[in-house]
Amino acid sequence: MTGNGSLERLKREGRIVVVGASLAGLRGAETLREEGFAGSLTMIGDEPYEPYDRPPLSKQVLLGKATADRTDLPRRRALDAQWRLGVPATGLDMAARRVRLADGDEVEYDRLLIATGVRARPWPKEEEAELDGVFVLRTRDDATALERALAQGPRRVLVIGAGFTGSEIASACRERGIAVTVAERGAAPLVGALGGVIGEVAAEMHREHGVDLRCGVMVTGLEGDSAGRVRAAHLSDGNTVETDVVVVSLGAMRNTEWLGGSGLGAGPRGIACDAGCRAFDIRGIVTDDIYVAGDVARSPHPLFGYQFLSLEHWGNAVSQAETAAHNMLSESTERRPHIWVPAFWSSQFGVNIKSVGVPTMGTEILIAQGSLSERRFTGVYGYQERVIGAVTFDQSKWLQFYQQLIETTAPFPPSFPTVDRRPEGQRPVDADFPDPSVPTHGPTVTVSGYSPDDRRLTFTPARH
Ligand SMILES: Cc1cc2nc3c(=O)[nH]c(=O)nc-3n(C[C@H](O)[C@H](O)[C@H](O)COP(=O)(O)OP(=O)(O)OC[C@H]3O[C@@H](n4cnc5c(N)ncnc54)[C@H](O)[C@@H]3O)c2cc1C
């Protein structure tokens, strides 16, 4: 469907297929209908459930405050779609514009939205991963099974990995009065996402809440009993932790294997797409009929040196899906770039943590407001003398302000006075990321405007 009048025809009677029936898939499909798409819409999902929300799975569900089957995503509108749930897509024929399904069926499309997200990285030793009492947390079924194990009152839970999800799991265990050990390879919890200065605060939070936190160690093996139940974990420092529940929280793997051999630019790092969400093929040429959104996508962000960002953020999935759907139904001059400023939230140990921008690019951090020791502060990250990210602990009301600084490439450290600036916030310190990104000297791009139609990029070439 290309050429004159083809867009109108696509909107009237085209076929759009969405693979991945979760947050990005649903919001993309809703946007298609909102923007006047009246043709046939097929939603393909390998899980047997209609779209549900994942953030509550590590929070309310593990606390026993909600059941995993009550986390359906609210619907913005009726979709009038054909749902193919419980059936994975297994292949893509780009030339014939066809998606193959595991049940042997094939579905043809004029436009395809890929939103297959990520899955939990399993424990690498298969036999150990299969022991009773070893869990991951990504899906509704994972959360149900883990919550059931916690409700049985285990002697001790071992969480492997202290990123956001691992830390939230540890927090939920402590809130339920369950003994928990956290093993983290890095120097502190959250160190990969927020750096060592904030990681130190996170470590104190764990310990104050009674977590047995072991940093700088790796779990080298899990041991089962004769009935096949996990009973202990061995650590790289020679210690052993007796445990009957192990939660493997080692990050995520992108769901791209089904695209192998299709010719699409898809791999372990996700599916590369342009800022308009159109997927690249393996030659690096952008496709016109295949769009990507959500956790599985990697797209260049003008504000962050055109780096291809892979974000596992709820808000990114929604925004990118909306942009992809809009662009699918638009002439090239009407298309929009996906220039959502990354934002993330987490709640753990009674503290609300939010971040905006790309803290991991930050080389320095300034505690611009509040105090680390009070666990109520705003940390601002700087990169090449500009504000690149911010994090708040129980101070989210300031985040919008710092987002504007990021969008306008405001100088770092901020030169103006801030409310509740303490002596510790007078000077930036090393943000202390374990593996700092290599600085690049690119052009400066700023974003302005609020409504999607007003959003504008201003491009200032690099000075050499
Ligand atoms: C426990 C947990 C807590 C979280 N907490 C937060 C939080 O506090 N804040 C935040 O910002 N974000 C949080 N997130 C991240 C957020 O939930 C994700 O960013 C969001 O779910 C991404 O949506 P998505 O649609 O891109 O991918 P997903 O939600 O991963 O959905 C992809 C869907 O595609 C399906 N699929 C995969 N392969 C195929 C195939 N071949 N055929 C058909 N279907 C397929 C998958 O099974 C899945 O249903 C959390 C995630 C988890 C797991």
PDBQT file of the ligand as one rigid body, heavy atoms in Angstrom, charges set to zero:
ROOT
HETATM    1  C1  LIG A 501       8.493  -6.965  37.858  1.00  0.00    +0.000 C 
HETATM    2  C2  LIG A 501       8.606  -5.732  37.012  1.00  0.00    +0.000 A 
HETATM    3  C3  LIG A 501       8.541  -4.469  37.600  1.00  0.00    +0.000 A 
HETATM    4  C4  LIG A 501       8.641  -3.316  36.819  1.00  0.00    +0.000 A 
HETATM    5  N1  LIG A 501       8.573  -2.113  37.434  1.00  0.00    +0.000 NA
HETATM    6  C5  LIG A 501       8.711  -0.979  36.693  1.00  0.00    +0.000 A 
HETATM    7  C6  LIG A 501       8.664   0.299  37.315  1.00  0.00    +0.000 A 
HETATM    8  O1  LIG A 501       8.516   0.413  38.529  1.00  0.00    +0.000 OA
HETATM    9  N2  LIG A 501       8.799   1.401  36.519  1.00  0.00    +0.000 N 
HETATM   10  C7  LIG A 501       8.980   1.318  35.154  1.00  0.00    +0.000 A 
HETATM   11  O2  LIG A 501       9.116   2.355  34.470  1.00  0.00    +0.000 OA
HETATM   12  N3  LIG A 501       9.011   0.103  34.542  1.00  0.00    +0.000 NA
HETATM   13  C8  LIG A 501       8.893  -1.029  35.274  1.00  0.00    +0.000 A 
HETATM   14  N4  LIG A 501       8.935  -2.256  34.658  1.00  0.00    +0.000 N 
HETATM   15  C9  LIG A 501       9.172  -2.312  33.204  1.00  0.00    +0.000 C 
HETATM   16  C10 LIG A 501       7.882  -2.220  32.389  1.00  0.00    +0.000 C 
HETATM   17  O3  LIG A 501       6.932  -3.109  32.873  1.00  0.00    +0.000 OA
HETATM   18  C11 LIG A 501       8.227  -2.505  30.934  1.00  0.00    +0.000 C 
HETATM   19  O4  LIG A 501       9.015  -1.424  30.472  1.00  0.00    +0.000 OA
HETATM   20  C12 LIG A 501       7.010  -2.699  30.043  1.00  0.00    +0.000 C 
HETATM   21  O5  LIG A 501       6.289  -3.841  30.411  1.00  0.00    +0.000 OA
HETATM   22  C13 LIG A 501       7.429  -2.826  28.574  1.00  0.00    +0.000 C 
HETATM   23  O6  LIG A 501       6.326  -3.114  27.792  1.00  0.00    +0.000 OA
HETATM   24  P1  LIG A 501       6.482  -3.872  26.384  1.00  0.00    +0.000 P 
HETATM   25  O7  LIG A 501       5.090  -4.006  25.860  1.00  0.00    +0.000 OA
HETATM   26  O8  LIG A 501       7.506  -3.225  25.559  1.00  0.00    +0.000 OA
HETATM   27  O9  LIG A 501       7.107  -5.301  26.734  1.00  0.00    +0.000 OA
HETATM   28  P2  LIG A 501       6.537  -6.490  27.609  1.00  0.00    +0.000 P 
HETATM   29  O10 LIG A 501       5.702  -5.964  28.711  1.00  0.00    +0.000 OA
HETATM   30  O11 LIG A 501       7.718  -7.342  27.922  1.00  0.00    +0.000 OA
HETATM   31  O12 LIG A 501       5.592  -7.285  26.613  1.00  0.00    +0.000 OA
HETATM   32  C14 LIG A 501       6.018  -8.016  25.507  1.00  0.00    +0.000 C 
HETATM   33  C15 LIG A 501       4.998  -9.098  25.236  1.00  0.00    +0.000 C 
HETATM   34  O13 LIG A 501       5.324  -9.750  24.013  1.00  0.00    +0.000 OA
HETATM   35  C16 LIG A 501       5.243 -11.164  24.215  1.00  0.00    +0.000 C 
HETATM   36  N5  LIG A 501       6.063 -11.868  23.215  1.00  0.00    +0.000 N 
HETATM   37  C17 LIG A 501       7.401 -12.065  23.230  1.00  0.00    +0.000 A 
HETATM   38  N6  LIG A 501       7.790 -12.783  22.144  1.00  0.00    +0.000 NA
HETATM   39  C18 LIG A 501       6.668 -13.029  21.440  1.00  0.00    +0.000 A 
HETATM   40  C19 LIG A 501       6.417 -13.716  20.221  1.00  0.00    +0.000 A 
HETATM   41  N7  LIG A 501       7.399 -14.274  19.509  1.00  0.00    +0.000 N 
HETATM   42  N8  LIG A 501       5.137 -13.800  19.787  1.00  0.00    +0.000 NA
HETATM   43  C20 LIG A 501       4.131 -13.219  20.490  1.00  0.00    +0.000 A 
HETATM   44  N9  LIG A 501       4.313 -12.557  21.651  1.00  0.00    +0.000 NA
HETATM   45  C21 LIG A 501       5.566 -12.449  22.117  1.00  0.00    +0.000 A 
HETATM   46  C22 LIG A 501       5.754 -11.304  25.641  1.00  0.00    +0.000 C 
HETATM   47  O14 LIG A 501       5.426 -12.558  26.192  1.00  0.00    +0.000 OA
HETATM   48  C23 LIG A 501       5.008 -10.169  26.330  1.00  0.00    +0.000 C 
HETATM   49  O15 LIG A 501       3.708 -10.533  26.652  1.00  0.00    +0.000 OA
HETATM   50  C24 LIG A 501       8.819  -3.424  35.414  1.00  0.00    +0.000 A 
HETATM   51  C25 LIG A 501       8.883  -4.694  34.816  1.00  0.00    +0.000 A 
HETATM   52  C26 LIG A 501       8.782  -5.842  35.606  1.00  0.00    +0.000 A 
HETATM   53  C27 LIG A 501       8.861  -7.202  34.971  1.00  0.00    +0.000 C 
ENDROOT
TORSDOF 0
